[in-house]
Every structure is written in structure tokens, then in C-alpha cells.
Amino acid sequence: MNNGICLSKRTKVSFAHALLGLAFFSSQTWAAAFSSSNEDAISVGEAKVKKTVIAFPAVRSQAITAAVARTLTETIKQDLLFMDMVKLLDPTAYVDDPQKTGISLNTFPWKDWTQIGAEFLIKSELTQEATKALTYEVHFYDTLSAKEILSRKYRATLGETRNLAHTAANDIVHALTGLPGIFLTKVAMTCDLTGKKEIYIMDFDGSNVKRVTHHRSIAFAPAWSPDGTRIAYSLFNRHANNIRNIDLFEFNFTTNSVRLLSDKKGINSGAAYSPDGKTLALTLSYMGTPQLFSLDLRTGSTKQLSKSFGFDVDPSWSPDGKQLTFVSSRAGVPMVYSMNADGSQPNRLTYAGRYNATPSWSPQNKKIAFAGWIDKSFDVFIMNPDGTHIERLTKNQGNNEDPFFSPDGNFLVFSSNRTGQKNIYVMNSDGTFVKRLTYGLGNCVSPKWSLTSGETSK
């Protein structure tokens, strides 16, 4: 499995055997083991969105802040272009004279922008106070309706210039789409750069990579807390008498500390925080067959959620916290299921392919993404929460696994070995505009996107 759990088809298997499966078998191996002669053909998604045309003249500034203004301009431009839905007008087309016009409403002629095809306009100015603090004023206009849709002032220090730009870009995107901006979010993942598997984080665009864990073992299956200040992950650990176990830990960015969450005998893995951050859903095997449990983060108490003759793994919460999706082999092959948060009313969602894994619920509650084995490889699929309208997003480019939605639901981050080594990629939620994010970090898998920028601000 992509979260590190690979189990025998026998329901009564020793933990030692399960441990060996976890260490040495990949999801591809298990997909082959669960193979069948029937594979459904599912089409690859196509782009359906017209790009929004935005004009963004250079940030007005004093000579002393010109370099900072250029950094602001370029960072905001790169953020907006990351969205793919945006087209920035070529500055050579601008007819507006910044020396004769202002940035606030009614200080410039609309025709200067509508006649060159700008649908929206960003006007901004940077000033520096006596304390050397920066003030950045932004106005965002709908040129076709001749109205202002965003007006805001930001204050920051010189060292916070990029975060200032990301914050402004987030607000612009929110004003444009009504959805949260992603430019201060991060992606967590497992990479083996050191020869061991450790947890790393990076900015949404692959920059600013940081190593989080230093266990010199196998740390895997990271999961962000809703506020972005903590990451839960599983680790191959050693208990008394040198017995290896898969324990669950949590790294806290606020205190820069690690705490043990669960070390029950066997597997403690595949954690997912509930939307309110009070509970974890995870797989435990101390009672025998790996099943789903809830873990109260305040009391440490657990409650069994699933009861099946197969293994149940890979939980993912619905945005309202009322349901969970997960993978179960209860029908003989691993498929995606859903159930209520209390474990009631389990319902099978997928029937296509040989093996389905790692479902991820969109924060907007509109889609569920998952990896499926079909045509002798893993690919990324999305479907409605009831299992209808399955779309295939990747094809003929190696194995593509571990899909996870961005906070706005517009993107999917995933792992792929399309270039030989496993790296992290991001694509639009319709399968278009694929970008590689990781370079030189060894094999990287299991990416998870933070919902907020909590870690960034620490």
C-alpha cells in the first residue's frame, strides 16, 4: 500500500509477516496479487476552463523600495500563473501611464485596460515607513463592470516580503474565485534522500524544502493537522526485546517536539486528522486483522470503526467530518468504501480495476480522488462521493499514486515514477497542467497538502 501497509490476503497472518510485507512490497506488487481479467476503460480528463485575463502593472514604489517591489511583483505573478486558470497580459500592451494615473478607484481611465482585453486589473503601491516596515496597498478591479472587488493594505518587515506577496496573491484569488488561496500552504511527504525514509515538507510549488524527522529508520504516511501546526506519521520503531513495531508519532512545529500517539502491538498507521483536529482515524492491528479505529487526541482512547474479514486502511475524512472513505479488501480485492464517522453504514464505492488505494476527499466535498491499478500500472482517478462518474486523470506515464487534494480543490498532488525515480507532481483536478515539484530528494511518496499556513508562520 502507498501508506506503507502491505498485508497477506489471509486474515490470520502473523505480524512478522505483515512487517515484511510493509518493508519489501509495493502497491504494484499487491495490485498484481489481486489481479483479475476484467479492467474497465475510463477516459482521461480534459481541460474545460477558459483562462481569466488579468493585467498586473509593476508595483509602484520609491527608489529605496524598488528591489522589494520587483520581488513582490514577480512572486505574485508566479503565484497567479501557478493557478493555470489565469493569463497575465504582456506589459508591452499597457497604455496606462503610471506617472499620470493612480491606483485607487476613479484615478485611471477604464478604457486603458478594457481596450487591451484585460478582464481584471491589479493596481498596487509599496511604501516604506521610518521604522523600515513595509506597507503594501493592493486594489483589484473587475474592468468589465468597472468596480473594485478588493482593497487591502498589508504591513510587513523586509524579511517577510515573500510571505507578504503570497498573502496578497491569496486574497486576489479568493476575491476572484471565492476559494481559499494556496500560496502559503505546504506539502508533506516521505523521501529517502539520506538512504532512510524521513518526513520532509516543502512549499506548495516545491520550494523551501525542509527535513522534519531524523529517526534514521522508516518514517512514512505523513498527515497534517487542520491548523497546519502538526504532522502525524508512522515509524518503524523498536520495542522491548528488540521487537520491531510500527508506531504513530506527531511532530509539533510550534514546540519543535515529537510525541508518541500510539504504540499498540502491530500496526499503528495511516492516520488522518478529523476536520476539528480532535480525532485521528487510523489503522490498528493489535486485535488481529488491520481495521480502522478512531483515536481521541485528548484522552488517547481508541474506538473500533470497521469490522471486516479483510484489511481496512487509508482513511480520509469528508470535509464536514460526518463520513470517512477508506480501502478494504473485504470483498476479495482492495476497493474504496465509505462509512459514517462512527463506523456505521459501510458502502462500497468502486468496482473498476484490480486494486484501489489512498482515497482523498476534496475539501469542497465535490470529489474523491484515488489510485487504481489498471492497464498494468497505477493511475489517478476522481469520482463523485457516491462512487459515480469516475474519471481517469493519468495514463501511460508510469505509476501514479497517492493523490491528495489542495485546500481549494483545484489541484491534486501525487507521486509518480514517470521519470524512473519516484517524485512528487501536481496537476489540475481535471488531469491537465502537470508540474514536477521535487528534485534531488531521492524517491518521494505519499504527499499530503496542508489546509492552512500554520507551519509557515512559526
C-alpha positions as CSV (number, residue, x, y, z in Angstrom):
1,M,0.0,0.0,0.0
2,N,1.1,3.6,-0.5
3,N,0.9,4.3,3.2
4,G,3.4,1.5,3.8
5,I,0.9,-1.2,4.7
6,C,1.1,-4.4,2.6
7,L,-0.8,-7.4,4.0
8,S,-1.3,-11.0,3.2
9,K,-4.7,-12.0,1.8
10,R,-5.1,-14.3,4.7
11,T,-6.9,-12.7,7.6
12,K,-4.9,-14.6,10.2
13,V,-1.3,-13.6,9.4
14,S,1.5,-13.1,11.9
15,F,2.7,-9.5,12.5
16,A,6.2,-10.6,11.5
17,H,4.8,-11.5,8.0
18,A,2.9,-8.2,7.8
19,L,6.0,-6.3,8.8
20,L,8.0,-8.0,6.0
21,G,5.2,-7.1,3.5
22,L,5.4,-3.5,4.6
23,A,9.1,-3.3,4.2
24,F,9.6,-5.1,0.9
25,F,6.4,-4.9,-1.2
26,S,5.0,-2.0,-3.1
27,S,1.4,-1.3,-4.1
28,Q,2.2,-2.5,-7.5
29,T,3.1,-5.9,-6.1
30,W,-0.2,-6.1,-4.3
31,A,-2.1,-5.0,-7.3
32,A,-0.7,-7.9,-9.3
33,A,-1.6,-10.2,-6.5
34,F,-5.2,-9.1,-6.6
35,S,-5.3,-9.1,-10.4
36,S,-8.4,-10.2,-12.4
37,S,-9.2,-10.5,-16.1
38,N,-11.7,-7.6,-16.1
39,E,-10.5,-3.9,-16.5
40,D,-12.8,-1.1,-17.2
41,A,-11.7,1.6,-19.7
42,I,-12.1,5.1,-18.2
43,S,-11.3,8.2,-20.2
44,V,-8.6,10.7,-19.2
45,G,-9.9,14.1,-18.2
46,E,-9.7,17.2,-20.5
47,A,-9.3,20.9,-19.7
48,K,-12.7,22.7,-19.6
49,V,-11.8,26.1,-18.2
50,K,-11.3,29.4,-20.0
51,K,-8.4,31.4,-18.6
52,T,-9.1,34.7,-16.9
53,V,-7.2,37.6,-18.3
54,I,-5.5,39.8,-15.7
55,A,-3.4,42.9,-16.1
56,F,-0.8,43.4,-13.4
57,P,1.4,46.5,-14.0
58,A,4.6,46.8,-11.9
59,V,4.2,47.7,-8.3
60,R,4.6,51.5,-7.8
61,S,7.4,52.2,-5.3
62,Q,10.0,54.7,-4.2
63,A,13.6,54.2,-5.3
64,I,14.5,52.8,-1.9
65,T,12.0,50.0,-2.3
66,A,12.3,49.3,-6.0
67,A,14.1,45.9,-5.5
68,V,11.5,44.8,-3.0
69,A,8.7,45.9,-5.4
70,R,10.2,43.7,-8.1
71,T,10.2,40.7,-5.8
72,L,6.6,41.4,-4.9
73,T,5.6,41.7,-8.5
74,E,7.4,38.6,-9.6
75,T,6.2,36.5,-6.7
76,I,2.6,37.4,-7.2
77,K,2.8,36.8,-10.9
78,Q,4.3,33.3,-10.3
79,D,1.6,32.5,-7.8
80,L,-1.2,33.6,-10.1
81,L,0.3,31.6,-13.1
82,F,0.5,28.5,-10.9
83,M,-3.3,28.5,-10.9
84,D,-3.3,27.9,-14.7
85,M,-6.7,29.5,-14.9
86,V,-5.0,32.9,-15.2
87,K,-3.5,34.6,-18.2
88,L,-1.4,37.7,-17.5
89,L,-1.3,40.4,-20.2
90,D,2.0,41.2,-21.7
91,P,3.2,44.6,-20.2
92,T,4.1,45.9,-23.6
93,A,0.4,46.1,-24.4
94,Y,-0.3,48.5,-21.5
95,V,-1.3,52.1,-22.5
96,D,-1.8,53.4,-18.9
97,D,0.9,55.9,-17.8
98,P,1.7,55.1,-14.2
99,Q,3.2,58.6,-13.7
100,K,-0.2,60.2,-14.5
101,T,-2.6,57.8,-13.0
102,G,-3.2,56.4,-9.5
103,I,-4.1,53.0,-8.0
104,S,-7.3,53.8,-6.3
105,L,-10.8,53.9,-7.8
106,N,-11.5,56.7,-10.3
107,T,-7.8,57.7,-10.6
108,F,-7.4,56.0,-14.0
109,P,-9.4,55.5,-17.2
110,W,-11.1,52.1,-17.5
111,K,-10.7,52.1,-21.3
112,D,-6.9,51.9,-21.0
113,W,-7.4,48.4,-19.7
114,T,-10.6,47.2,-21.4
115,Q,-9.3,48.1,-24.9
116,I,-6.4,45.8,-24.5
117,G,-8.5,42.9,-23.3
118,A,-8.0,43.0,-19.5
119,E,-10.9,41.4,-17.6
120,F,-9.3,42.2,-14.2
121,L,-6.7,44.7,-13.1
122,I,-4.3,44.7,-10.1
123,K,-3.0,48.1,-9.1
124,S,-0.6,48.3,-6.1
125,E,1.9,50.5,-4.4
126,L,4.7,49.8,-1.9
127,T,6.0,52.3,0.7
128,Q,8.5,52.1,3.5
129,E,7.9,53.7,6.9
130,A,10.5,55.3,9.1
131,T,10.7,52.1,11.1
132,K,11.7,50.3,7.8
133,A,8.4,48.4,7.9
134,L,6.7,47.9,4.5
135,T,3.2,48.9,3.6
136,Y,1.7,47.3,0.5
137,E,-1.6,48.6,-0.8
138,V,-3.5,46.5,-3.3
139,H,-6.6,47.2,-5.4
140,F,-8.2,44.5,-7.5
141,Y,-10.7,45.6,-10.2
142,D,-13.3,44.0,-12.4
143,T,-12.6,46.2,-15.5
144,L,-15.7,45.0,-17.5
145,S,-18.0,46.0,-14.6
146,A,-15.8,49.0,-13.7
147,K,-15.9,48.1,-10.0
148,E,-13.4,47.4,-7.2
149,I,-13.6,43.8,-5.7
150,L,-10.6,44.0,-3.3
151,S,-8.9,46.8,-1.5
152,R,-6.4,46.0,1.2
153,K,-3.3,47.2,3.0
154,Y,-0.6,44.9,4.3
155,R,2.3,45.6,6.7
156,A,5.4,43.5,7.0
157,T,9.2,43.6,7.5
158,L,11.7,43.3,4.7
159,G,12.3,39.7,5.7
160,E,8.6,38.9,5.2
161,T,8.5,40.1,1.6
162,R,7.7,36.7,0.0
163,N,5.1,35.9,2.6
164,L,3.6,39.3,2.0
165,A,3.4,38.6,-1.7
166,H,1.8,35.1,-1.1
167,T,-0.8,36.7,1.3
168,A,-1.8,39.3,-1.3
169,A,-2.0,36.6,-4.0
170,N,-4.2,34.5,-1.8
171,D,-6.6,37.4,-1.3
172,I,-6.7,38.2,-5.0
173,V,-7.5,34.5,-5.8
174,H,-10.2,34.4,-3.1
175,A,-11.7,37.6,-4.5
176,L,-11.7,36.1,-7.9
177,T,-12.9,32.6,-7.2
178,G,-14.4,32.6,-3.6
179,L,-12.0,29.8,-2.8
180,P,-9.0,29.9,-0.4
181,G,-5.6,30.7,-1.8
182,I,-2.9,28.0,-1.6
183,F,0.2,30.2,-1.7
184,L,1.1,29.8,2.0
185,T,0.3,26.1,2.2
186,K,2.8,23.3,2.3
187,V,3.2,19.7,1.2
188,A,4.5,16.9,3.4
189,M,6.0,13.7,2.0
190,T,8.3,10.8,2.6
191,C,11.7,10.9,0.9
192,D,14.8,8.6,1.1
193,L,17.5,11.2,0.3
194,T,19.6,10.1,3.3
195,G,19.2,6.4,2.5
196,K,16.5,6.2,5.2
197,K,12.9,7.3,4.8
198,E,12.2,10.6,6.6
199,I,9.4,13.1,6.5
200,Y,10.0,16.3,4.6
201,I,7.9,19.4,3.9
202,M,8.0,22.0,1.1
203,D,6.1,25.0,-0.1
204,F,3.1,24.5,-2.4
205,D,5.4,25.0,-5.5
206,G,8.2,22.7,-4.4
207,S,10.4,25.4,-3.0
208,N,11.8,25.8,0.5
209,V,12.3,22.1,1.3
210,K,12.9,21.1,4.9
211,R,13.5,17.8,6.6
212,V,11.2,17.2,9.6
213,T,12.3,13.9,11.1
214,H,15.7,12.4,11.9
215,H,14.9,8.9,13.0
216,R,17.3,7.1,10.6
217,S,14.6,4.5,10.1
218,I,11.4,4.3,8.0
219,A,9.1,7.2,8.7
220,F,6.1,7.3,6.4
221,A,2.4,8.3,5.8
222,P,2.5,11.9,7.0
223,A,-0.8,13.7,7.8
224,W,-1.3,17.4,8.5
225,S,-3.4,18.7,11.4
226,P,-6.2,21.1,10.2
227,D,-4.4,24.1,11.6
228,G,-1.1,23.2,9.9
229,T,0.9,23.1,13.2
230,R,1.4,19.3,13.5
231,I,2.2,16.3,11.4
232,A,1.3,12.8,12.4
233,Y,3.4,10.0,10.8
234,S,4.2,6.3,11.3
235,L,7.6,4.9,12.1
236,F,9.4,1.6,12.2
237,N,10.3,1.6,15.9
238,R,11.9,-0.9,18.3
239,H,10.2,-2.0,21.5
240,A,11.4,-4.1,24.4
241,N,13.4,-7.2,23.5
242,N,14.3,-5.5,20.2
243,I,10.9,-6.2,18.7
244,R,10.1,-4.0,15.7
245,N,6.8,-2.2,15.7
246,I,5.0,0.4,13.5
247,D,4.2,3.2,16.0
248,L,2.4,6.5,15.4
249,F,4.1,9.8,16.3
250,E,3.3,13.5,16.0
251,F,5.7,16.4,15.2
252,N,4.7,19.8,16.6
253,F,6.1,22.8,14.7
254,T,5.2,25.2,17.5
255,T,7.3,23.5,20.1
256,N,9.6,21.7,17.7
257,S,8.9,18.4,19.5
258,V,7.8,14.9,18.9
259,R,5.3,12.9,20.9
260,L,4.2,9.3,20.7
261,L,0.5,8.9,19.8
262,S,0.0,5.2,19.6
263,D,2.3,2.2,20.1
264,K,-0.1,-0.7,20.3
265,K,1.3,-4.1,19.2
266,G,1.4,-4.4,15.4
267,I,0.5,-1.6,13.0
268,N,-0.4,2.0,14.0
269,S,-0.6,3.7,10.7
270,G,-2.4,5.7,8.0
271,A,-3.5,8.5,10.3
272,A,-5.9,11.2,9.2
273,Y,-7.0,14.1,11.4
274,S,-10.7,14.9,11.7
275,P,-11.7,18.4,10.4
276,D,-12.0,19.7,14.0
277,G,-8.5,18.3,14.8
278,K,-9.7,16.4,17.9
279,T,-9.6,12.9,16.5
280,L,-7.4,10.7,14.3
281,A,-8.7,7.9,12.1
282,L,-6.0,5.2,11.7
283,T,-5.4,1.5,11.1
284,L,-4.5,-0.7,14.1
285,S,-3.8,-4.4,14.0
286,Y,-3.4,-5.2,17.7
287,M,-6.6,-7.2,17.7
288,G,-5.6,-9.2,14.6
289,T,-6.7,-8.1,11.2
290,P,-5.9,-4.5,10.5
291,Q,-9.1,-2.4,11.0
292,L,-9.9,1.3,11.3
293,F,-10.1,3.0,14.6
294,S,-10.6,6.5,15.9
295,L,-8.1,7.9,18.4
296,D,-9.1,10.7,20.8
297,L,-6.1,13.1,20.8
298,R,-7.0,14.4,24.3
299,T,-7.6,11.2,26.2
300,G,-5.7,8.7,24.0
301,S,-8.7,6.4,23.9
302,T,-9.5,4.4,20.8
303,K,-12.7,3.1,19.3
304,Q,-13.0,0.5,16.6
305,L,-14.8,1.8,13.5
306,S,-14.6,-1.0,11.0
307,K,-15.2,-4.8,11.4
308,S,-14.5,-6.9,8.3
309,F,-12.7,-10.1,7.4
310,G,-10.4,-8.1,5.1
311,F,-7.9,-5.4,5.9
312,D,-9.2,-1.8,6.2
313,V,-6.7,1.1,5.6
314,D,-6.2,4.6,4.1
315,P,-8.9,6.6,5.9
316,S,-9.9,10.1,4.6
317,W,-12.4,12.4,6.2
318,S,-15.2,14.2,4.5
319,P,-14.9,18.0,4.9
320,D,-17.9,18.1,7.3
321,G,-16.4,15.2,9.4
322,K,-19.5,13.1,9.1
323,Q,-18.0,10.4,6.8
324,L,-14.8,8.5,6.1
325,T,-13.6,6.9,2.9
326,F,-11.2,4.0,3.1
327,V,-9.8,1.0,1.3
328,S,-10.9,-2.5,2.2
329,S,-10.3,-6.0,0.9
330,R,-13.5,-7.3,2.5
331,A,-14.8,-8.3,-1.0
332,G,-11.6,-10.1,-2.0
333,V,-9.9,-7.2,-3.7
334,P,-9.0,-3.8,-2.3
335,M,-11.6,-1.2,-3.2
336,V,-12.8,2.2,-2.0
337,Y,-15.6,2.3,0.6
338,S,-17.3,5.0,2.6
339,M,-18.9,4.9,6.0
340,N,-20.3,7.2,8.7
341,A,-17.8,8.6,11.1
342,D,-19.0,6.2,13.8
343,G,-18.3,3.2,11.5
344,S,-22.0,2.6,10.6
345,Q,-23.4,2.1,7.1
346,P,-20.3,1.0,5.1
347,N,-20.8,1.3,1.4
348,R,-18.6,0.1,-1.5
349,L,-17.9,2.9,-4.0
350,T,-15.5,1.4,-6.6
351,Y,-15.7,-1.7,-8.7
352,A,-13.3,-0.9,-11.6
353,G,-9.7,-2.0,-11.9
354,R,-7.7,-4.6,-9.9
355,Y,-6.8,-2.6,-6.9
356,N,-7.8,0.8,-5.5
357,A,-5.8,2.7,-2.8
358,T,-5.4,6.0,-0.9
359,P,-8.7,7.8,-1.4
360,S,-8.6,11.6,-0.8
361,W,-11.7,13.7,-0.2
362,S,-11.8,17.2,-1.8
363,P,-12.1,19.9,0.8
364,Q,-15.1,21.2,-1.2
365,N,-16.9,17.9,-0.8
366,K,-17.4,17.5,-4.6
367,K,-14.9,14.7,-5.5
368,I,-12.9,11.8,-4.1
369,A,-9.5,11.0,-5.7
370,F,-7.9,7.6,-5.5
371,A,-5.2,5.5,-7.1
372,G,-6.3,2.5,-9.2
373,W,-4.4,-0.4,-10.8
374,I,-5.5,-0.7,-14.4
375,D,-3.6,-1.4,-17.7
376,K,-0.7,-2.9,-15.6
377,S,0.0,0.3,-13.7
378,F,-1.3,2.7,-11.1
379,D,-3.1,5.8,-12.2
380,V,-5.0,8.6,-10.6
381,F,-8.8,8.8,-10.7
382,I,-11.6,11.0,-9.4
383,M,-15.2,10.3,-8.7
384,N,-18.3,11.7,-7.0
385,P,-18.6,10.9,-3.3
386,D,-21.3,8.2,-4.1
387,G,-18.9,6.4,-6.5
388,T,-20.5,7.7,-9.7
389,H,-18.8,9.4,-12.7
390,I,-15.3,8.0,-12.4
391,E,-12.7,9.9,-14.5
392,R,-9.1,8.8,-15.2
393,L,-6.6,11.6,-14.9
394,T,-3.3,9.9,-15.8
395,K,-2.3,7.3,-18.3
396,N,0.8,5.8,-20.0
397,Q,3.2,7.6,-17.7
398,G,4.5,5.1,-15.2
399,N,2.8,4.5,-11.9
400,N,0.9,7.5,-10.5
401,E,-0.2,7.1,-6.9
402,D,-1.1,8.8,-3.6
403,P,-3.4,11.6,-4.9
404,F,-4.3,14.3,-2.4
405,F,-6.4,17.5,-3.0
406,S,-5.2,21.1,-2.4
407,P,-7.2,23.2,0.0
408,D,-9.1,24.9,-2.8
409,G,-9.9,21.6,-4.6
410,N,-8.3,22.9,-7.8
411,F,-5.2,20.7,-7.7
412,L,-4.1,17.2,-6.9
413,V,-0.6,16.4,-5.7
414,F,0.6,12.8,-6.3
415,S,3.7,10.6,-6.6
416,S,4.9,9.2,-9.9
417,N,7.9,7.2,-11.3
418,R,7.3,8.5,-14.8
419,T,11.0,9.6,-15.0
420,G,12.3,6.5,-13.3
421,Q,12.6,7.7,-9.7
422,K,9.5,8.4,-7.7
423,N,8.9,12.2,-7.4
424,I,6.1,14.5,-6.3
425,Y,4.0,16.1,-9.0
426,V,1.0,18.4,-9.0
427,M,-1.8,18.8,-11.6
428,N,-5.1,20.4,-12.1
429,S,-8.1,18.4,-10.8
430,D,-9.0,17.6,-14.4
431,G,-5.6,16.0,-15.1
432,T,-4.1,18.9,-17.0
433,F,-1.1,21.2,-16.4
434,V,1.1,18.7,-14.7
435,K,4.2,20.1,-12.9
436,R,7.0,18.3,-11.1
437,L,7.7,19.6,-7.6
438,T,10.6,17.5,-6.2
439,Y,14.2,17.3,-7.4
440,G,17.3,15.7,-5.8
441,L,15.4,14.3,-2.8
442,G,15.7,10.6,-3.7
443,N,12.4,8.7,-4.0
444,C,9.5,10.8,-2.7
445,V,6.0,9.4,-2.0
446,S,2.8,9.9,0.0
447,P,2.4,13.7,-0.5
448,K,-0.2,15.4,1.8
449,W,-1.3,19.1,1.3
450,S,-1.8,21.3,4.4
451,L,-5.1,23.0,4.7
452,T,-3.6,26.2,6.1
453,S,-0.3,28.0,6.5
454,G,0.0,27.3,10.3
455,E,3.6,25.9,10.0
456,T,4.7,28.8,7.7
457,S,4.1,31.4,10.4
458,K,6.1,29.7,13.1
